Amino acid sequence: MKRLVVRAVLIVSVVLSAVGIGSAAQAGAPGYTRQGLYGWPDQCAGIGYVGQQNHQWTSYYCETIQATNWNAPGLYALWVA
């Protein structure tokens, strides 16, 4: 019986954390929509800048989801309005 309760609690916590992660990733500043995800901060900023210069959007910002390190790229979300 104890194993069943532990498994049920584990399953519920995994499901709730997955739902929380999914909704948090989509939340941005009011009026902004996520344009894309990029591996490097300069890539995110460059695409945001070019889109602004080409009048595709009026403003942008890059959100750091996971910072880069010496061995791998990170994860950066480009938000545009």
N, C-alpha and C positions, 0 to 999 in steps of 0.2 A: 504494500500500500504506500509506503514511504517513497519508493522509487517512482510510482505513478504520479504522486504529487510533485516530486522534483522535476520530472519530465514535463508535466503540464505547465509548471511555473517557467521552466526554461523556454518552452515553445511560445508561451504568451509573451515573454520578455523579448524574444527574437522578433516576433511579429510586430510588437509595439515599437521597437527600435527601428525596424525597417520602414514602418509608416512614418515615423518621425524624421528619418533621414530623407525620405522621398519628398516630404512637404518642405523641409528646410532648404533643400537644394533649389527649389523653385521660387523661394521667397526672395524678392529683391526690393529695391527702393520703390515707392509708389510711382507709377508711370513708366517704369523701366521694364523691358523684356530681355530675357537672356538670348543673346545672338549666337553664342557658341562657347566651346570650351577649348582651351589652348594649354600647351605644355610649358611655355616660357613666358615670363612677364613682358618682355619686349615684343614678343609676337602678339600678345593680347593688346598691348597699347598701340602697336603699329597698325593693326587692323582697325582698331577703334578710331585712330586718328585719320586714316585714309577714308573710312566711311563717313566721318564728319566732314572732311574736305570735299568729298563727292556728293554731299548733301543727302546721304542715305539716312542719317539721323542727326539730330541737333546736339546731342551730348552723349557721353559714354563714361563708363568707369570699369576698372578691372577688379574683381574680387578674388583674393587669394584663398583658395580652398585648401591646397596643399603646396607648401613652398618647395622650390627646387632645392636640390642638394648637389654634391659633387658627382654623384653617380647616376642620377636620373632626373628627368624633368618633373615638374610639379603639376599642378592643376589650377588653372586660372579661368574664371568665368567672365566673359565680356557682356556687360549690361548696357543697353542702348535705349535712348528715348528720342 
